[in-house]
Amino acid sequence: MRYASVTDRLADLGGAKWAVHARARAMKAAGDEIIELTIGEPDVPTPDQFMQAAARSMQSGRTGYSNGRGEPGVVAALAARYTARRGRVIGPDQIMCLPGTQTTLYAILRTLVEAGDEVLLGDPMYATYEGLIAQTGARTVPIPLRPEHGFRMQAADVVARITPRTRVLFLNTPHNPTGAVLRAADIRALGDVAKAHDLWIVSDEVYEDLVFPGVTFTSPLDFADLADRTVAASSISKSHAAPGFRSGWCVGPAEFCARLLPLSETMLFGSQPFIADMTELAVSEPSPVAAGMADRFSRRADLIARQLAGVNGLYVHRPEAGMFALVDVRATGLSGEVFALGLLDCQKVAVMPGESFGAGLGGWLRLSLTQPDDRITEATTRIAAHAAGLLGNAA
Ligand SMILES: Cc1ncc(COP(=O)(O)O)c(C=O)c1O
């Protein structure tokens, strides 16, 4: 039978990236004791008050159809939140609610690009981004994110890759997997490039509330002169430890939202009113769990950096936000994937190979910071032992 070409475009972008994780899960199922530092999920349950709010809403009868934009209460709450945070008026006509950042980005890209277009995307990148772009038929043009710049995108690297087909500059701040947070000066310079070449700026800000102590988050939405070309996406998945609720949104120009609306209606026929009610509560006040997570993840990143400092040529990149730390294992001469598979087999520690996040992270590992401190300490001890064994100087 014949299938649409989108199925071919997405076929190679899924499972292979998660091979180490899948192998770790299979080993676990077979009875192995594995320290799993692969995926990052909030390390606390969804706060009870939000589950109660969703349950109360359901029981009060809020289980009917909604509309394509989102329930008026949550849309108004998001408009108020973004107006307060971004320092300029953002109205309800600039908000669209969709099921999670992932679906939101899917819909945003569907609204902005198609076959023949090019999207500029930092490399390394979050594992689903290439698929998000490929589903539209557009082409991903990787922009190298370099450790010497703290993995922050540089305007000069962007300019060098712009062609007449370039439509979108895709940002992710705070960044997964590097934990980099763009500075105001970075965004100013990138915004000037976007203006000069008439590009959209799409900004995935799902880790906004997980910036580490002392780090300041800046959004392209903060710049009034970028407002007509910026669309930011986020959700309560990370900030409120509620990924299963699939509750996200985007903020963009009113015309953009009007264009996206029929697409949302076509895809979803509206979202769930009881989840909208719970999200309205969640985004109306500071998250009760985000600051604690940021503190813990920051401390664990320090722990890893301290433990691996000077060990067998390993280098730890200190994140500024998010749920992950990066370890450079290139000194072992192995790819991240070969190192990670060996580490799993010999030391029973599961980490993500850097290659799963783009060629730019070849020879690196990504470690989730969501396990308790003692597990992280044990994992880094085993990583050091594995590297020592590879280099033939095990103590
Ligand atoms: C950078 C990034 N964007 C988006 C997502 C997906 O978020 P959501 O649960 O809101 O769809 C994730 C999840 O890990 C992520 O790391």
The ligand as an SDF file (V2000), in Angstrom:
LIG
                    3D

 16 16  0  0  0  0  0  0  0  0999 V2000
   13.3510   21.2970   24.9360 C   0  0  0  0  0  0  0  0  0  0  0  0
   12.0630   20.5790   25.1060 C   0  0  0  0  0  0  0  0  0  0  0  0
   10.9830   21.0230   24.4380 N   0  0  0  0  0  0  0  0  0  0  0  0
    9.7920   20.4110   24.5630 C   0  0  0  0  0  0  0  0  0  0  0  0
    9.6310   19.3050   25.3720 C   0  0  0  0  0  0  0  0  0  0  0  0
    8.2850   18.6750   25.4660 C   0  0  0  0  0  0  0  0  0  0  0  0
    7.5320   19.3920   26.3720 O   0  0  0  0  0  0  0  0  0  0  0  0
    5.9580   19.1600   26.5840 P   0  0  0  0  0  0  0  0  0  0  0  0
    5.8010   18.1100   27.6170 O   0  0  0  0  0  0  0  0  0  0  0  0
    5.4550   20.4720   27.0350 O   0  0  0  0  0  0  0  0  0  0  0  0
    5.4070   18.7510   25.2610 O   0  0  0  0  0  0  0  0  0  0  0  0
   10.7190   18.8110   26.0890 C   0  0  0  0  0  0  0  0  0  0  0  0
   10.5770   17.6040   26.9440 C   0  0  0  0  0  0  0  0  0  0  0  0
   11.5180   17.0210   27.4110 O   0  0  0  0  0  0  0  0  0  0  0  0
   11.9740   19.4630   25.9570 C   0  0  0  0  0  0  0  0  0  0  0  0
   13.0560   19.0280   26.6160 O   0  0  0  0  0  0  0  0  0  0  0  0
  1  2  1  0
  2  3  1  0
  2 15  2  0
  3  4  2  0
  4  5  1  0
  5  6  1  0
  5 12  2  0
  6  7  1  0
  7  8  1  0
  8  9  2  0
  8 10  1  0
  8 11  1  0
 12 13  1  0
 12 15  1  0
 13 14  2  0
 15 16  1  0
M  END
$$$$
